[in-house]
Amino acid sequence: MARASAGARLHFGFCNLSLSHERLYGALGLGLAEPRVVVDAEPAAAVTVDVGELAASDGVRRDAREYAAAATDLLGVDGARVTVRETLPRHAGLGSGTQLAAATLAAVATAHGEEPRVRERAPALGRGGRSGVGVATFEAGGFVLDAGHPTARFTTDRPADGEWTVPPVAARHAVPDDWRFLLVRPDADPGRNGDAEDDAMRTAVERAEPGLADRIGGIVTRRVLPAIAAGNAERFGAAVAEIGRLNGAWYADEQGGVYRPPVGDVVASLSDAAAVFGAGQSSWGPTVYGVTDAANATAAAEAGERALDEAGVEGSVSIVEAADGGARVTGGG
């Protein structure tokens, strides 16, 4: 038997959505130590999928079966018995689809004594079509800036599955050990996914104002990268929060504001908390992140609880560390 275990990821936003610039997208994000997806696999004559209690849902079962079948086809093997032990909240802004796909591929490949080659094979699983953060954090964790796609290749519609390459990593940095990340998950509808996400992104790209990309580029080069290189959590948090706000201007018509409801109320409350150095919406939400450190973690968690109360919604609050490496893959034939 083989096991693949990978943490969630945060997605801070894109560098560019405008067709006026040479490269499209260019994502920023980082890997988290938890929550995690855990997938076991062993060789079998056909593909079967079981879902444990911590991962139980029809959606997870359906997705895992699709990824397992695709993995066996890519590897040229007969089948695999796959068990999803743990999974990430689906469509919550934590990268559930890419991490489940990559973990399933890695577990099946390792069980058969093959190399997973996740970056190479992710497009055939339908992953890495816009952002390369999920694949990059699966590989090595840390903070990641990817290089995006050539605008002339992608335009408003991504190519068919398998007909792209995952964006290369333009910059990667280890996240300091004392940094912590507040995760606030309001009880709200799932974020955009599937056809709805494709439609929303197409509209956003068609309407994107190119000047925002110029502003974001300046923040990335003059604030985000220097802050992560210097290990300054306060400056990093403020910079990625500003990138999130600017990205929200691209999506405002699609999600009902700079942040989707009720995320805006939660972010506003966290922005007033001294223990939270910057807050924003991860991907399409509804997960809200906050950047903090070990010394301020308790106060940040309390701020997260207050933010939910002030927004008038139920939800969960946790403090997590960044992933200090990529997925853990063990066992195999």
C-alpha positions, 0 to 999 in steps of 0.5 A, a space after each residue: 500500500 502507498 499513502 499520499 498526504 498533502 496540506 491545503 493551500 491559500 490563494 492570495 490572487 493573480 498578478 494579471 487578468 487583463 488581455 492587454 498584458 503579455 502574460 495572464 494570471 500569475 498566482 500567489 499563494 502558500 502551502 499549509 500544514 493543515 487541514 490535510 488530504 490523505 489518500 491510500 492506494 494499492 494495486 488492484 484489477 480495477 478501480 475501486 474507491 472508498 471514502 473514510 468517515 473523515 472524508 465522507 461525501 458523495 462529491 469526494 467519492 465522485 471526484 476521487 473515482 474520476 482522478 483514480 481512473 485517470 491516474 490508472 490510464 496515465 500510468 498504463 496500469 490495470 487498476 487500484 483500490 483507493 481509500 480517501 482517509 481525510 480530505 479538505 473542505 470542498 470548494 472552500 478556497 483551500 485547494 481541495 480539487 488539486 490536492 485530492 487529484 495530486 494525492 490520488 495520482 501520487 498514491 496510485 503511482 507509488 503503489 505501482 512502483 511508478 513515479 507520480 510526475 504530478 506537474 507533468 500529469 496534472 493537466 490531464 487531471 484538469 488541474 493547474 489550468 490557471 493557477 500553479 500554486 496548488 501543484 507547486 505547494 504539493 511539490 515543495 510547500 512554502 510561498 509560491 509566485 508562479 509565472 502565469 500563462 502566455 496571454 495569446 495561448 489562454 485568452 478568455 478560455 482555458 484550453 481543453 484538459 491536458 492541453 496546457 502546462 502548469 505555470 512554472 514557479 517564478 519565485 519560492 520562499 520558505 515561510 518562517 517557522 514562527 508565522 501562523 495563519 488564521 483560517 476563518 470558515 463562515 458557514 456559507 455556500 461553496 465558492 465558485 467551481 466547475 462551469 460556474 468558475 469558468 464562466 466567472 473567470 471568462 467574464 472577469 478577464 473580458 472586463 479586466 482593467 489593465 491598470 490594476 495589474 500594473 499596481 499589483 506588479 509593483 506590490 509583488 516586487 516592492 512589498 510581497 517578495 521583500 517581506 517574505 525574503 526578510 521574514 517580516 510577517 507584518 509587511 507580508 500580511 499587509 501586502 497580500 491583503 492589498 493584492 486581495 483587495 485589488 483582485 476583488 475589483 476584477 471580480 466585484 461584478 461576479 461575486 457581489 463585491 470586492 469580497 463575496 458575502 459574508 466574507 467582506 464583513 469578516 475581513 473588515 472585522 479582522 482588519 481592525 485586529 492588531 494581532 492580524 497583520 492582513 486578512 483576505 479571501 482565499 480564492 473564491 472563498 468562503 475561507 478567510 485567511 489572516 496572517 499572524 505569528 506565534 506570539 499573536 496566535 491566541 489573540 488572532 483566534 479570538 479576533 476570528 471568533 469576534 469577526 464571525 459574531 459581528 458578521 452574524 454567521 456561524 463558522 469555524 476558526 483555526 490557527 495553522 502553520 505553513 507547510 515546510 515541505 511538499 506532500 508526504 508520499 510513503 510505501 509502494 511496490 
